[in-house]
Structure formats: structure tokens, C-alpha cells
Amino acid sequence: MFKENVKMAWMNVIHNKMRSALTILGIVIGVSSIIALITIVKSSTNEMTNEFASFGADKITVQAMGTPLKQGLFESDIQKLDEIENVAGVSPTTSGKTTIVSSGVEKTNVTVQGKNEEYFSRTKDLVESGRGINRLDINHNNQVCLIGSDITRDLFYGENPIGQKLIVGGTTYTVIGILQESSSFSSSSTNETVIVPYTTSMSLLGKGYISSVDVYMENSNESEKVTREIESVLNEAFNDKKDGFTVMNMQDMLVSIKKMTNMLSLMLGGIASISLIVGGIGIMNMMLVSVTERTAEIGLRKALGAEPKRIQQQFLIEAVFLSLFGGLIGLMLGVLVAYIVCLLIGTTFALSASTVLLALGFSAAVGILFGIAPARKASKLNPIDALRSI
């Protein structure tokens, strides 16, 4: 009997093609909106999270603002940080602005950064040609530098700058490498940057201290413990002045970002699901009209012995058919829209199975929820009253 109800429900759906198409339109819009919005947000946030993770999920960043008695970190402090258990290496950073000159051509307000060999070994695709700073450069205070792509074009256009001299802040340096060109939208662009050994940059910039340090961990799962030990070293260095430094744990920040993106996805999914409710109301209206139109058919079936639950089952199956068809069409449309948008904004398309199941499950639930009332109305019709409409 169930198979007969399924067959009859299917025949009724395809017999009224135009009405069925208009009925499922709300479901199509709702499901496609959910799929498209959640997928686009997920793809974009995945790209952002991966980009953020590339900065170093195994890295803890220390910013030393200093105190009136101590403006920053000294070499002895860096050594203590390097000796912490589970620390794989540290990368001090100094930064400032200066003027550079090559062959009489001057470029002002150029960013100069002091780095060590750890920075170059940990940062991928940083050097386009030449080499990075090594341990010998640090130990011997070698006056060598790497330059950004814009500086290469401005001062060494048409030439190979590697091996040539560059005056940085009045001191002559030898160019040993060219930095990879950064995106113009990148907040960490190095196109207008000169990188020198941090040991020489301190005298070059007139700073006898270090203001920033990246601490690399062997195991990022131990980040909380390492963070506490770093804070202990810094408290000792700044006499327990908490405002003298900040410690940023990249692992904790990644967890926070993921929580925020999940909340955003749920919020957008909730907004898009409103259109599914509207679509469900459309299904209920159509089914109520169908019950009115098929009053004679219902009366005849009841007169021939059809049980009320069989009548109710048939109308309920019709409602589920409509919502599932709308869900499948909405799924295909939503995936297509999300894919096109991801291509346009340059992110990797990421469709999760949970998103698909959520959209289809919700559409089926809408069909059942809004199909119950018309189905119950059909099952409760008095057969004698129904037959009078013939």
C-alpha cells in the first residue's frame, strides 16, 4: 500500500508541473542560499585561516614596548628565551626608517629590518635570488643586505644587484639577495624593505635593544606551557612590569578565528533558512488547494475503504517529494553560485558534506512539517460530504 501511495503522490506532482515548479521555488531559493552562503564563507575563512597559519602556528610573538628603566630586550634576554624547553629557535627583529643610495640615486624613507638566520629558515619563499642571512653574518656583524623588488627596480633597473654595493643609512652594505615580490595588498609587504643582520641593524638604527622576537616551538601543542615560561623570562627582564611587553600565541589566535568563522556560518545559515520557512508555507498552501480540488477523489477512496492514515500518508509523501525536489535543485544551484564566486574572489572552493546534509535535511523537514496540516485535513474529510462534490 505504501508503494501505491508513493506512486500516486509522484503522479500527482508531475501531472501539475507548473504548480509544482512554482511551489518548490521557495525551497530552491532557501537551499541554494544556505549552500552558497555557508560554502562561500567557509571557503573564504579557510583561505584566511591557512594564510594566517602560514605566518606560523608554531610561533609565539613577543613585542617589547619597554619601561622607563629598560626600553627593550638585550642579547642576554634573547639567549634565555632560546634556552626554554621546547623552543626550536628565536628570531629577533629590529625595524626603522632610513635613506639608501646606490650609484648616486637616493631613495628615502625606506624600511630597514634586522633579522637573523632563523627567520630565513622558517619563512617560505622569501628569497627570490641570492641567499639569506646566515649565522656567520650574525656572529661577524657582516654588512650584507637583502632588498625588496621595488628597490631593485628603482636603484638597479636592468642590472643584477647581487654583489653590488648599497649605502644604507650612511654605511656601505653588499647586496646578497633579492626578496620575493609581495602582493600589493599584503600587510607584510617587503617590496620597499631592506633586511640586514640584526646585530648590525642595532648600530645602524641607533637602537641598543630589540623590540620584537618570534619564538618558534618544536611542538605547537605545548604552546600554553611555552607561553608561561616566556612570560616568566620577560617578567624578570622588565621587573614584573606587565605593560612592558605583550605575548601573542598564534595557536590560540587560530582557535579564536575558527570559533568566530563557525559562528558566522551558523548566523548566515540561520538567515538563509528563513526563505526555507517561506517555501514551506508555499508547500502548505499548495497542498491545501490540492485537498480542495481533490475532494471527490478523497471521498471516493474513503467510500471504497481507504483508511484515513493512508490518505494522510499520500499527501504527506507529496509534500516531501516537493521539498526534496526543491532541495536537490537548490543544492545544484547553490554549489554552482558558490563555485563561481570562489573563482571570482580567488579562494579555494570548499564544499563540506555537513553543509549539504544540513540543507537537504532541513528541506525534507520543512516538507514534513508543513505537509502535516493538509494531510490531516484530507484524512478527516467526511466521505459522504466529499462525494457530494462530484
Secondary structure, 3 states (H helix, E strand, C coil): CHHHHHHHHHHHHHHCHHHHHHHHHHHHHHHHHHHHHHHHHHHHHHHHHHHHHHCCCCEEEEEECCCCCCCCECHHHHHHHHCCCCEEEEEEEEEEEEEEEECCEEEEEEEEEEECHHHHHHCCCCEEEECCCCHHHHHCCCCEEEECHHHHHHHCCCCCCCCCEEEECCEEEEEEEEECCCCCCCCCCCCCEEEEEHHHHHHHCCCCCECEEEEEECCHHHHHHHHHHHHHHHHHHCCCCHHHEEEEEHHHHHHHHHHHHHHHHHHHHHHHHHHHHHHHHHHHHHHHHHHHHCHHHHHHHHHCCCCHHHHHHHHHHHHHHHHHHHHHHHHHHHHHHHHHHHHHHCCCCCCCHHHHHHHHHHHHHHHHHHHHHHHHHHHCCCHHHHHCCC
